[in-house]
Amino acid sequence: MNATADTFAAGHGGRLLTVAEAAQRIASGALLSIAGDEACLRALPRGNWIGGTIPYFMDEAGGQVSRDRVFVTALPGVAADIRLYDTVGIAGLCVDAPANGYTLLIIPAFSAVHSLYARRAPDFEDMFVKPVAGWVAGVHLDELGRVEPLVVDGLSGRFSPEHAVAIHVALADEDYATVEIVNVMQPAAGAELRFPETGFSAARCLVDGVEQDFAAWLQRSGADLRLPLVADYCGARVNVSFKGINAADGCVEFYAPVFDDVVYRLAAPVADYPAALQAALPAGARADFACNCILNYVHGGLEGRRAGNFFGPITFGEVAYQLLNQTLVYLHVARA
Protein backbone atom coordinates (compact mmCIF):
# COMPACT_ATOMS: atom_id res chain seq x y z
CA MET A 1 0.00 0.00 0.00
CA ASN A 2 1.55 3.31 -1.09
CA ALA A 3 0.81 6.71 0.39
CA THR A 4 -0.29 9.60 -1.81
CA ALA A 5 0.21 13.31 -1.26
CA ASP A 6 -2.17 14.74 1.30
CA THR A 7 -2.86 18.40 1.93
CA PHE A 8 -4.20 17.51 5.37
CA ALA A 9 -0.70 18.09 6.68
CA ALA A 10 0.72 14.63 7.28
CA GLY A 11 3.33 15.16 9.94
CA HIS A 12 1.44 17.97 11.66
CA GLY A 13 -0.84 16.11 14.07
CA GLY A 14 -4.58 15.77 13.64
CA ARG A 15 -7.96 17.34 14.24
CA LEU A 16 -11.62 16.61 14.84
CA LEU A 17 -13.56 16.27 11.59
CA THR A 18 -17.08 15.42 10.54
CA VAL A 19 -17.65 11.97 9.11
CA ALA A 20 -17.97 13.50 5.63
CA GLU A 21 -14.68 15.36 6.01
CA ALA A 22 -12.96 12.22 7.28
CA ALA A 23 -14.31 10.26 4.29
CA GLN A 24 -12.70 12.81 1.98
CA ARG A 25 -9.35 12.32 3.71
CA ILE A 26 -9.67 8.56 3.32
CA ALA A 27 -10.50 8.98 -0.39
CA SER A 28 -7.24 10.94 -0.86
CA GLY A 29 -5.31 7.73 -0.15
CA ALA A 30 -3.50 9.19 2.85
CA LEU A 31 -2.26 7.01 5.72
CA LEU A 32 -4.58 7.79 8.63
CA SER A 33 -5.29 7.00 12.26
CA ILE A 34 -8.92 7.65 13.20
CA ALA A 35 -10.57 7.66 16.64
CA GLY A 36 -14.27 8.05 17.27
CA ASP A 37 -17.61 6.66 18.32
CA GLU A 38 -18.45 3.26 16.82
CA ALA A 39 -21.33 4.59 14.73
CA CYS A 40 -19.07 7.22 13.15
CA LEU A 41 -16.33 4.71 12.38
CA ARG A 42 -18.82 2.34 10.77
CA ALA A 43 -19.94 5.16 8.47
CA LEU A 44 -16.45 5.62 7.03
CA PRO A 45 -15.32 4.07 3.73
CA ARG A 46 -12.50 1.59 3.42
CA GLY A 47 -9.02 2.89 2.89
CA ASN A 48 -5.52 3.26 4.28
CA TRP A 49 -6.52 3.77 7.91
CA ILE A 50 -6.76 2.11 11.28
CA GLY A 51 -9.09 3.15 14.05
CA GLY A 52 -10.44 2.60 17.52
CA THR A 53 -13.50 3.54 19.52
CA ILE A 54 -13.40 6.48 21.93
CA PRO A 55 -15.55 9.63 22.28
CA TYR A 56 -12.96 11.70 24.22
CA PHE A 57 -10.48 14.00 22.49
CA MET A 58 -7.97 16.78 22.93
CA ASP A 59 -7.84 19.44 20.22
CA GLU A 60 -7.40 23.19 19.82
CA ALA A 61 -10.48 23.83 21.96
CA GLY A 62 -9.23 21.61 24.78
CA GLY A 63 -10.48 18.29 26.12
CA GLN A 64 -13.98 17.39 24.98
CA VAL A 65 -16.53 14.67 24.28
CA SER A 66 -17.94 14.19 20.78
CA ARG A 67 -20.22 11.44 19.52
CA ASP A 68 -20.64 12.83 15.99
CA ARG A 69 -17.06 13.71 14.93
CA VAL A 70 -13.89 11.68 14.59
CA PHE A 71 -10.29 12.59 15.31
CA VAL A 72 -8.18 12.11 12.20
CA THR A 73 -4.38 12.04 12.23
CA ALA A 74 -2.51 11.99 8.92
CA LEU A 75 0.56 9.80 9.34
CA PRO A 76 3.87 10.68 7.65
CA GLY A 77 5.42 7.90 5.62
CA VAL A 78 6.03 6.51 2.17
CA ALA A 79 4.24 3.15 2.49
CA ALA A 80 2.38 1.12 5.10
CA ASP A 81 1.15 -2.34 6.01
CA ILE A 82 -2.02 -2.80 8.10
CA ARG A 83 -2.43 -5.95 10.18
CA LEU A 84 -4.71 -7.38 12.85
CA TYR A 85 -3.05 -9.27 15.71
CA ASP A 86 -4.44 -11.89 18.07
CA THR A 87 -2.82 -13.15 21.26
CA VAL A 88 -0.56 -15.49 19.29
CA GLY A 89 0.57 -13.14 16.53
CA ILE A 90 1.10 -10.02 18.64
CA ALA A 91 4.55 -11.25 19.74
CA GLY A 92 5.71 -10.67 16.16
CA LEU A 93 4.58 -7.05 16.09
CA CYS A 94 8.05 -5.51 15.88
CA VAL A 95 9.42 -8.23 13.61
CA ASP A 96 6.75 -7.21 11.08
CA ALA A 97 7.72 -3.52 11.32
CA PRO A 98 9.94 -1.90 8.67
CA ALA A 99 13.66 -1.50 9.30
CA ASN A 100 13.24 2.28 9.10
CA GLY A 101 9.83 3.50 10.15
CA TYR A 102 7.40 3.11 13.04
CA THR A 103 4.34 1.19 14.19
CA LEU A 104 1.10 2.75 15.39
CA LEU A 105 -0.86 0.24 17.47
CA ILE A 106 -4.46 0.31 18.76
CA ILE A 107 -5.64 -2.29 21.30
CA PRO A 108 -9.24 -2.84 22.52
CA ALA A 109 -9.49 -2.32 26.29
CA PHE A 110 -10.17 -5.31 28.55
CA SER A 111 -9.46 -7.85 25.79
CA ALA A 112 -7.16 -10.84 26.06
CA VAL A 113 -4.69 -9.21 23.66
CA HIS A 114 -4.70 -6.10 25.89
CA SER A 115 -3.78 -8.22 28.90
CA LEU A 116 -1.09 -10.14 27.05
CA TYR A 117 0.50 -7.05 25.52
CA ALA A 118 0.56 -5.31 28.89
CA ARG A 119 2.35 -8.22 30.56
CA ARG A 120 4.69 -9.42 27.82
CA ALA A 121 5.41 -6.62 25.34
CA PRO A 122 8.80 -5.74 26.86
CA ASP A 123 9.98 -9.25 25.91
CA PHE A 124 8.77 -9.19 22.28
CA GLU A 125 11.51 -9.61 19.67
CA ASP A 126 12.85 -6.23 18.44
CA MET A 127 10.84 -4.31 21.06
CA PHE A 128 12.65 -1.05 21.96
CA VAL A 129 14.59 -1.40 18.68
CA LYS A 130 11.79 -0.28 16.36
CA PRO A 131 9.52 2.64 17.40
CA VAL A 132 6.05 1.63 18.65
CA ALA A 133 3.39 4.11 19.77
CA GLY A 134 -0.35 3.84 20.16
CA TRP A 135 -3.35 3.68 22.43
CA VAL A 136 -6.04 1.57 24.01
CA ALA A 137 -9.53 1.94 22.55
CA GLY A 138 -12.41 2.46 24.96
CA VAL A 139 -15.99 3.64 25.29
CA HIS A 140 -17.91 6.44 26.93
CA LEU A 141 -17.50 6.08 30.69
CA ASP A 142 -21.28 5.79 31.06
CA GLU A 143 -21.14 2.65 28.88
CA LEU A 144 -18.46 0.73 30.78
CA GLY A 145 -19.42 -2.92 31.06
CA ARG A 146 -22.21 -2.56 28.50
CA VAL A 147 -20.40 -1.66 25.26
CA GLU A 148 -17.29 -3.36 23.89
CA PRO A 149 -14.28 -1.30 22.82
CA LEU A 150 -13.42 -1.99 19.18
CA VAL A 151 -10.53 -1.54 16.77
CA VAL A 152 -10.87 -1.20 13.01
CA ASP A 153 -8.80 -2.37 10.06
CA GLY A 154 -9.92 0.35 7.66
CA LEU A 155 -8.46 -1.45 4.64
CA SER A 156 -10.71 -4.49 5.04
CA GLY A 157 -13.48 -2.78 7.02
CA ARG A 158 -13.20 -5.35 9.81
CA PHE A 159 -14.14 -4.34 13.36
CA SER A 160 -12.84 -6.45 16.26
CA PRO A 161 -13.18 -6.45 20.06
CA GLU A 162 -10.43 -9.08 20.44
CA HIS A 163 -7.62 -8.12 18.04
CA ALA A 164 -5.10 -5.32 18.12
CA VAL A 165 -4.66 -3.40 14.87
CA ALA A 166 -1.37 -1.95 13.69
CA ILE A 167 -0.19 0.17 10.81
CA HIS A 168 3.49 -0.37 10.10
CA VAL A 169 4.73 2.77 8.34
CA ALA A 170 7.92 2.88 6.30
CA LEU A 171 9.86 6.15 6.17
CA ALA A 172 12.21 7.64 3.61
CA ASP A 173 15.86 6.81 4.23
CA GLU A 174 16.60 10.31 5.54
CA ASP A 175 13.73 10.28 8.07
CA TYR A 176 13.44 8.65 11.49
CA ALA A 177 10.76 8.32 14.19
CA THR A 178 10.99 8.87 17.93
CA VAL A 179 8.49 8.02 20.67
CA GLU A 180 8.31 10.20 23.80
CA ILE A 181 6.31 10.21 27.04
CA VAL A 182 5.30 13.07 29.33
CA ASN A 183 4.50 11.95 32.87
CA VAL A 184 3.84 14.52 35.59
CA MET A 185 3.55 11.90 38.32
CA GLN A 186 6.40 11.66 40.82
CA PRO A 187 6.85 8.97 43.50
CA ALA A 188 6.02 10.19 46.99
CA ALA A 189 8.43 9.73 49.85
CA GLY A 190 7.00 6.70 51.58
CA ALA A 191 6.71 2.97 51.60
CA GLU A 192 8.48 0.77 49.09
CA LEU A 193 5.98 -1.62 47.50
CA ARG A 194 6.73 -4.95 45.88
CA PHE A 195 4.28 -7.52 44.53
CA PRO A 196 4.67 -11.31 44.67
CA GLU A 197 3.17 -11.85 41.21
CA THR A 198 2.86 -10.04 37.90
CA GLY A 199 -0.73 -9.19 37.02
CA PHE A 200 -3.63 -6.75 36.77
CA SER A 201 -4.64 -7.32 40.40
CA ALA A 202 -3.00 -7.93 43.76
CA ALA A 203 -4.30 -9.21 47.07
CA ARG A 204 -0.94 -9.15 48.87
CA CYS A 205 1.93 -6.72 48.80
CA LEU A 206 5.31 -6.38 50.50
CA VAL A 207 5.28 -2.96 52.17
CA ASP A 208 8.83 -2.08 53.15
CA GLY A 209 9.50 -5.82 53.16
CA VAL A 210 6.50 -6.78 55.31
CA GLU A 211 3.70 -8.75 53.65
CA GLN A 212 0.34 -6.98 53.91
CA ASP A 213 -3.24 -7.25 52.76
CA PHE A 214 -2.85 -4.60 50.06
CA ALA A 215 -6.45 -3.36 49.99
CA ALA A 216 -6.51 -3.02 53.79
CA TRP A 217 -3.15 -1.23 53.76
CA LEU A 218 -4.34 1.27 51.15
CA GLN A 219 -7.47 2.00 53.18
CA ARG A 220 -5.52 2.41 56.41
CA SER A 221 -3.06 4.70 54.65
CA GLY A 222 -5.81 6.91 53.25
CA ALA A 223 -4.33 6.46 49.78
CA ASP A 224 -5.93 8.56 47.01
CA LEU A 225 -6.62 5.96 44.32
CA ARG A 226 -6.84 8.70 41.69
CA LEU A 227 -3.05 8.78 41.95
CA PRO A 228 -1.14 5.81 40.47
CA LEU A 229 1.72 3.68 41.58
CA VAL A 230 4.99 4.94 40.10
CA ALA A 231 8.07 2.88 39.26
CA ASP A 232 11.43 3.40 37.59
CA TYR A 233 11.59 1.22 34.47
CA CYS A 234 15.19 1.54 33.27
CA GLY A 235 15.28 5.29 33.89
CA ALA A 236 11.71 6.12 32.81
CA ARG A 237 8.94 6.85 35.33
CA VAL A 238 6.05 4.53 34.55
CA ASN A 239 2.60 4.66 36.18
CA VAL A 240 0.24 1.84 37.09
CA SER A 241 -3.22 3.29 37.71
CA PHE A 242 -5.75 1.94 40.17
CA LYS A 243 -8.99 0.60 38.74
CA GLY A 244 -10.36 0.09 42.26
CA ILE A 245 -10.78 -2.35 45.10
CA ASN A 246 -12.85 -5.44 44.38
CA ALA A 247 -14.74 -5.80 47.66
CA ALA A 248 -15.94 -9.30 46.77
CA ASP A 249 -12.46 -10.85 46.79
CA GLY A 250 -10.42 -8.13 48.48
CA CYS A 251 -8.14 -7.64 45.48
CA VAL A 252 -6.83 -4.31 44.27
CA GLU A 253 -7.31 -4.02 40.51
CA PHE A 254 -5.14 -2.00 38.10
CA TYR A 255 -5.40 -0.64 34.54
CA ALA A 256 -1.92 -2.01 33.76
CA PRO A 257 -0.02 -4.87 35.32
CA VAL A 258 2.33 -4.63 38.25
CA PHE A 259 5.52 -6.68 37.83
CA ASP A 260 7.02 -8.94 40.45
CA ASP A 261 10.56 -7.61 39.94
CA VAL A 262 9.83 -3.87 40.18
CA VAL A 263 9.75 -1.48 43.14
CA TYR A 264 6.70 0.84 43.29
CA ARG A 265 5.69 3.83 45.38
CA LEU A 266 2.45 5.76 45.59
CA ALA A 267 2.46 8.93 43.50
CA ALA A 268 2.70 12.33 45.14
CA PRO A 269 -0.33 14.63 44.80
CA VAL A 270 -0.41 17.06 41.85
CA ALA A 271 -1.95 20.37 42.89
CA ASP A 272 -2.79 21.65 39.38
CA TYR A 273 -2.53 18.89 36.82
CA PRO A 274 -3.08 21.01 33.65
CA ALA A 275 -0.45 23.49 34.84
CA ALA A 276 1.96 20.68 35.75
CA LEU A 277 1.40 19.05 32.37
CA GLN A 278 1.97 22.32 30.57
CA ALA A 279 5.22 22.85 32.48
CA ALA A 280 6.39 19.33 31.64
CA LEU A 281 5.81 19.61 27.89
CA PRO A 282 9.06 20.08 25.99
CA ALA A 283 9.36 23.55 24.49
CA GLY A 284 8.88 23.59 20.73
CA ALA A 285 8.12 19.87 20.52
CA ARG A 286 5.97 18.77 17.59
CA ALA A 287 3.84 15.66 17.53
CA ASP A 288 2.84 13.72 14.43
CA PHE A 289 0.66 11.55 16.66
CA ALA A 290 -0.34 12.11 20.29
CA CYS A 291 -2.68 10.63 22.89
CA ASN A 292 -3.44 11.29 26.54
CA CYS A 293 -5.04 9.18 29.26
CA ILE A 294 -8.72 9.24 30.25
CA LEU A 295 -7.64 9.32 33.91
CA ASN A 296 -5.72 12.53 33.27
CA TYR A 297 -8.83 13.91 31.58
CA VAL A 298 -11.11 12.99 34.48
CA HIS A 299 -8.86 13.50 37.51
CA GLY A 300 -6.78 16.31 36.00
CA GLY A 301 -9.70 18.47 34.93
CA LEU A 302 -8.75 18.60 31.24
CA GLU A 303 -12.26 19.15 29.89
CA GLY A 304 -12.09 22.47 28.06
CA ARG A 305 -8.36 22.81 28.80
CA ARG A 306 -5.51 22.21 26.38
CA ALA A 307 -2.41 20.09 26.82
CA GLY A 308 -0.11 22.32 24.79
CA ASN A 309 -0.28 21.47 21.08
CA PHE A 310 -0.53 17.74 21.63
CA PHE A 311 -3.86 16.83 20.06
CA GLY A 312 -5.39 13.37 19.72
CA PRO A 313 -7.63 10.79 21.37
CA ILE A 314 -8.10 10.61 25.15
CA THR A 315 -7.57 6.93 25.77
CA PHE A 316 -7.95 3.94 28.08
CA GLY A 317 -4.20 3.42 28.02
CA GLU A 318 -1.17 4.62 26.10
CA VAL A 319 1.54 2.73 24.26
CA ALA A 320 5.14 3.87 24.11
CA TYR A 321 6.64 0.47 23.36
CA GLN A 322 4.93 -0.96 26.49
CA LEU A 323 1.53 -0.20 27.98
CA LEU A 324 1.32 3.00 30.08
CA ASN A 325 -1.27 4.78 32.25
CA GLN A 326 -1.88 8.44 33.10
CA THR A 327 0.70 9.50 30.55
CA LEU A 328 0.84 11.66 27.42
CA VAL A 329 2.53 9.82 24.55
CA TYR A 330 3.65 11.35 21.31
CA LEU A 331 5.45 10.28 18.16
CA HIS A 332 7.51 12.56 15.97
CA VAL A 333 9.12 12.02 12.58
CA ALA A 334 12.23 14.07 11.87
CA ARG A 335 14.79 14.35 9.11
CA ALA A 336 18.34 13.25 9.89
C-alpha positions in Angstrom: 0.0 0.0 0.0 1.5 3.3 -1.1 0.8 6.7 0.4 -0.3 9.6 -1.8 0.2 13.3 -1.3 -2.2 14.7 1.3 -2.9 18.4 1.9 -4.2 17.5 5.4 -0.7 18.1 6.7 0.7 14.6 7.3 3.3 15.2 9.9 1.4 18.0 11.7 -0.8 16.1 14.1 -4.6 15.8 13.6 -8.0 17.3 14.2 -11.6 16.6 14.8 -13.6 16.3 11.6 -17.1 15.4 10.5 -17.7 12.0 9.1 -18.0 13.5 5.6 -14.7 15.4 6.0 -13.0 12.2 7.3 -14.3 10.3 4.3 -12.7 12.8 2.0 -9.3 12.3 3.7 -9.7 8.6 3.3 -10.5 9.0 -0.4 -7.2 10.9 -0.9 -5.3 7.7 -0.1 -3.5 9.2 2.9 -2.3 7.0 5.7 -4.6 7.8 8.6 -5.3 7.0 12.3 -8.9 7.6 13.2 -10.6 7.7 16.6 -14.3 8.0 17.3 -17.6 6.7 18.3 -18.4 3.3 16.8 -21.3 4.6 14.7 -19.1 7.2 13.2 -16.3 4.7 12.4 -18.8 2.3 10.8 -19.9 5.2 8.5 -16.4 5.6 7.0 -15.3 4.1 3.7 -12.5 1.6 3.4 -9.0 2.9 2.9 -5.5 3.3 4.3 -6.5 3.8 7.9 -6.8 2.1 11.3 -9.1 3.1 14.0 -10.4 2.6 17.5 -13.5 3.5 19.5 -13.4 6.5 21.9 -15.5 9.6 22.3 -13.0 11.7 24.2 -10.5 14.0 22.5 -8.0 16.8 22.9 -7.8 19.4 20.2 -7.4 23.2 19.8 -10.5 23.8 22.0 -9.2 21.6 24.8 -10.5 18.3 26.1 -14.0 17.4 25.0 -16.5 14.7 24.3 -17.9 14.2 20.8 -20.2 11.4 19.5 -20.6 12.8 16.0 -17.1 13.7 14.9 -13.9 11.7 14.6 -10.3 12.6 15.3 -8.2 12.1 12.2 -4.4 12.0 12.2 -2.5 12.0 8.9 0.6 9.8 9.3 3.9 10.7 7.7 5.4 7.9 5.6 6.0 6.5 2.2 4.2 3.2 2.5 2.4 1.1 5.1 1.2 -2.3 6.0 -2.0 -2.8 8.1 -2.4 -6.0 10.2 -4.7 -7.4 12.9 -3.0 -9.3 15.7 -4.4 -11.9 18.1 -2.8 -13.2 21.3 -0.6 -15.5 19.3 0.6 -13.1 16.5 1.1 -10.0 18.6 4.5 -11.3 19.7 5.7 -10.7 16.2 4.6 -7.0 16.1 8.0 -5.5 15.9 9.4 -8.2 13.6 6.8 -7.2 11.1 7.7 -3.5 11.3 9.9 -1.9 8.7 13.7 -1.5 9.3 13.2 2.3 9.1 9.8 3.5 10.2 7.4 3.1 13.0 4.3 1.2 14.2 1.1 2.8 15.4 -0.9 0.2 17.5 -4.5 0.3 18.8 -5.6 -2.3 21.3 -9.2 -2.8 22.5 -9.5 -2.3 26.3 -10.2 -5.3 28.6 -9.5 -7.8 25.8 -7.2 -10.8 26.1 -4.7 -9.2 23.7 -4.7 -6.1 25.9 -3.8 -8.2 28.9 -1.1 -10.1 27.1 0.5 -7.0 25.5 0.6 -5.3 28.9 2.3 -8.2 30.6 4.7 -9.4 27.8 5.4 -6.6 25.3 8.8 -5.7 26.9 10.0 -9.3 25.9 8.8 -9.2 22.3 11.5 -9.6 19.7 12.9 -6.2 18.4 10.8 -4.3 21.1 12.7 -1.0 22.0 14.6 -1.4 18.7 11.8 -0.3 16.4 9.5 2.6 17.4 6.0 1.6 18.6 3.4 4.1 19.8 -0.3 3.8 20.2 -3.3 3.7 22.4 -6.0 1.6 24.0 -9.5 1.9 22.5 -12.4 2.5 25.0 -16.0 3.6 25.3 -17.9 6.4 26.9 -17.5 6.1 30.7 -21.3 5.8 31.1 -21.1 2.6 28.9 -18.5 0.7 30.8 -19.4 -2.9 31.1 -22.2 -2.6 28.5 -20.4 -1.7 25.3 -17.3 -3.4 23.9 -14.3 -1.3 22.8 -13.4 -2.0 19.2 -10.5 -1.5 16.8 -10.9 -1.2 13.0 -8.8 -2.4 10.1 -9.9 0.4 7.7 -8.5 -1.4 4.6 -10.7 -4.5 5.0 -13.5 -2.8 7.0 -13.2 -5.4 9.8 -14.1 -4.3 13.4 -12.8 -6.4 16.3 -13.2 -6.5 20.1 -10.4 -9.1 20.4 -7.6 -8.1 18.0 -5.1 -5.3 18.1 -4.7 -3.4 14.9 -1.4 -1.9 13.7 -0.2 0.2 10.8 3.5 -0.4 10.1 4.7 2.8 8.3 7.9 2.9 6.3 9.9 6.1 6.2 12.2 7.6 3.6 15.9 6.8 4.2 16.6 10.3 5.5 13.7 10.3 8.1 13.4 8.7 11.5 10.8 8.3 14.2 11.0 8.9 17.9 8.5 8.0 20.7 8.3 10.2 23.8 6.3 10.2 27.0 5.3 13.1 29.3 4.5 12.0 32.9 3.8 14.5 35.6 3.6 11.9 38.3 6.4 11.7 40.8 6.9 9.0 43.5 6.0 10.2 47.0 8.4 9.7 49.9 7.0 6.7 51.6 6.7 3.0 51.6 8.5 0.8 49.1 6.0 -1.6 47.5 6.7 -5.0 45.9 4.3 -7.5 44.5 4.7 -11.3 44.7 3.2 -11.9 41.2 2.9 -10.0 37.9 -0.7 -9.2 37.0 -3.6 -6.8 36.8 -4.6 -7.3 40.4 -3.0 -7.9 43.8 -4.3 -9.2 47.1 -0.9 -9.1 48.9 1.9 -6.7 48.8 5.3 -6.4 50.5 5.3 -3.0 52.2 8.8 -2.1 53.1 9.5 -5.8 53.2 6.5 -6.8 55.3 3.7 -8.7 53.7 0.3 -7.0 53.9 -3.2 -7.2 52.8 -2.8 -4.6 50.1 -6.5 -3.4 50.0 -6.5 -3.0 53.8 -3.1 -1.2 53.8 -4.3 1.3 51.2 -7.5 2.0 53.2 -5.5 2.4 56.4 -3.1 4.7 54.7 -5.8 6.9 53.3 -4.3 6.5 49.8 -5.9 8.6 47.0 -6.6 6.0 44.3 -6.8 8.7 41.7 -3.0 8.8 41.9 -1.1 5.8 40.5 1.7 3.7 41.6 5.0 4.9 40.1 8.1 2.9 39.3 11.4 3.4 37.6 11.6 1.2 34.5 15.2 1.5 33.3 15.3 5.3 33.9 11.7 6.1 32.8 8.9 6.9 35.3 6.0 4.5 34.6 2.6 4.7 36.2 0.2 1.8 37.1 -3.2 3.3 37.7 -5.7 1.9 40.2 -9.0 0.6 38.7 -10.4 0.1 42.3 -10.8 -2.4 45.1 -12.9 -5.4 44.4 -14.7 -5.8 47.7 -15.9 -9.3 46.8 -12.5 -10.8 46.8 -10.4 -8.1 48.5 -8.1 -7.6 45.5 -6.8 -4.3 44.3 -7.3 -4.0 40.5 -5.1 -2.0 38.1 -5.4 -0.6 34.5 -1.9 -2.0 33.8 0.0 -4.9 35.3 2.3 -4.6 38.3 5.5 -6.7 37.8 7.0 -8.9 40.4 10.6 -7.6 39.9 9.8 -3.9 40.2 9.7 -1.5 43.1 6.7 0.8 43.3 5.7 3.8 45.4 2.5 5.8 45.6 2.5 8.9 43.5 2.7 12.3 45.1 -0.3 14.6 44.8 -0.4 17.1 41.8 -1.9 20.4 42.9 -2.8 21.6 39.4 -2.5 18.9 36.8 -3.1 21.0 33.7 -0.4 23.5 34.8 2.0 20.7 35.7 1.4 19.0 32.4 2.0 22.3 30.6 5.2 22.9 32.5 6.4 19.3 31.6 5.8 19.6 27.9 9.1 20.1 26.0 9.4 23.6 24.5 8.9 23.6 20.7 8.1 19.9 20.5 6.0 18.8 17.6 3.8 15.7 17.5 2.8 13.7 14.4 0.7 11.5 16.7 -0.3 12.1 20.3 -2.7 10.6 22.9 -3.4 11.3 26.5 -5.0 9.2 29.3 -8.7 9.2 30.2 -7.6 9.3 33.9 -5.7 12.5 33.3 -8.8 13.9 31.6 -11.1 13.0 34.5 -8.9 13.5 37.5 -6.8 16.3 36.0 -9.7 18.5 34.9 -8.8 18.6 31.2 -12.3 19.2 29.9 -12.1 22.5 28.1 -8.4 22.8 28.8 -5.5 22.2 26.4 -2.4 20.1 26.8 -0.1 22.3 24.8 -0.3 21.5 21.1 -0.5 17.7 21.6 -3.9 16.8 20.1 -5.4 13.4 19.7 -7.6 10.8 21.4 -8.1 10.6 25.1 -7.6 6.9 25.8 -8.0 3.9 28.1 -4.2 3.4 28.0 -1.2 4.6 26.1 1.5 2.7 24.3 5.1 3.9 24.1 6.6 0.5 23.4 4.9 -1.0 26.5 1.5 -0.2 28.0 1.3 3.0 30.1 -1.3 4.8 32.3 -1.9 8.4 33.1 0.7 9.5 30.6 0.8 11.7 27.4 2.5 9.8 24.5 3.6 11.4 21.3 5.5 10.3 18.2 7.5 12.6 16.0 9.1 12.0 12.6 12.2 14.1 11.9 14.8 14.3 9.1 18.3 13.2 9.9 
